[in-house]
Amino acid sequence: MNNIQIRFLLDENMPHAIRDGIKRRLPEVDVSVIGSEGFPVIGTKDEEILQFLEHEMYILISSNRSTMPVHLRKHLQNGRHIPGILLLRPRASYREIIDTLELICLASIPEDFQDQITYIPY
């Protein structure tokens, strides 16, 4: 197994079953949730979440397809960067999502997702 470097932060509306599923398969993966101690509180604005991602080097997992792309565009236009955002496709099963996250952890490096939005499952 490779040395897993990817860190995930689940948006506040994401089911914790996704976190639990990836932790069962890859316990060494850093998977945290907005609202947890030391992380942005629930209700944090998108712009502040992007700043947190940039500073702490987490890839965001979200289903926010309406406002997050707009805020990311502005963030990048201001010369800022983020490790990436993984947006969930509608009606994807937890198993498909967890399978994809496991594949990302095992076959990717963080730079593969930098400054972009990737829709998952693939």
N, C-alpha and C positions, 0 to 999 in steps of 0.2 A: 504494500500500500504506500502511496506517496505521502510526503509530509504535508498534511492538509493545512493550508494557509488561509483559506477563504473563511470569512466570518459573516454570518447572516444576522440581520435585525428584522424581526417580523413587525409589520405595521400593527397598530392597535386593534384593527378589526379582523386580523388573521386568526383562524382557528388554531388553538394551541396543539391540536392533533398533528399539525404539520411539524411543529417544533419537536414534539414527542417522538414522531415517526423517524425523523432524521437522527435524533439523539439515540434511538434504539439501534439504528443501523451503524452509525458512526459516532460513538460517544465522545470522541475527541474534538468534534466540530463545535466551534463557538456559535451557538444559536441563542439569541436573546430576543426579548419582546419589549416594545415600547410600553412604558408604564412600570417596568421593573426597576428596582433600586439601581441608581447610577446611570439610568437611561432617560431620554426625554419622557415627560409625563404624558398621560393620555390627554389628547386635545392640543398637543403641540402643533404649531403651524408648519406646513410643508417646508417653507424656507428654512426654518430652524432645524428641521429633521435633516435636510440636505447638508447644512453646516455641520451637524453632528456626524453624519456619515463621512464627510470629508475629513474631519479631525480624527475620528476614531477608526476609520477604515473598515466600515461594515458595508455589505451589500444589502440593500433594502429589499424585502419581499413584501409585495403589496398587491391589492386589487384596485387601487385608486387610479383608474385609467382616465379620469376626467381632469383633475387639477395637477397631479404630480408631473406629467409631461410638460405642462406650461411652466411650472416653477423650475423644473430642471433646465429648460431652455434658457430662462433668465439667469439662472445660476451659472451656466456655462458661458453665456454672453458677458458676464461680469468677470471672466477669467478664472473662475473657480473650477474645481474638479470634484468628482465623487468616484467611489469604487464601482458603482453601478446600481441599477434597479432591476429587479425581476418582477414583472407584472404577470399575475395569474390570468390565464385565459378563462373566460366564463365556462362553467360546467365541467371544468377539469376535476377529476376525482382526486382525493387525497393521495391515493396510491400513485397516480401519474405524477403528481407534484413531487412527492417524496422520491420517487424513482429518478426524476429529473435533477433534483437537488443532490442526490447521491452521486449521480453521474458528473455533475458540475464539480463537486468536491474531489472526485477521484481523477478527473481528466482535464481539469482546467487550472489556470492560474488566475489570481485576482485581476491582473491586467487585461484579461480577455473581455471583461465587462466594463472597464473604466469609461466613465462619461457617457454611458448609453443605457437605453432601456431594452431589455430582452424579454420577450413574451414567452412564458413557459406554461405547460410543457411544450417542448419543441414541436 
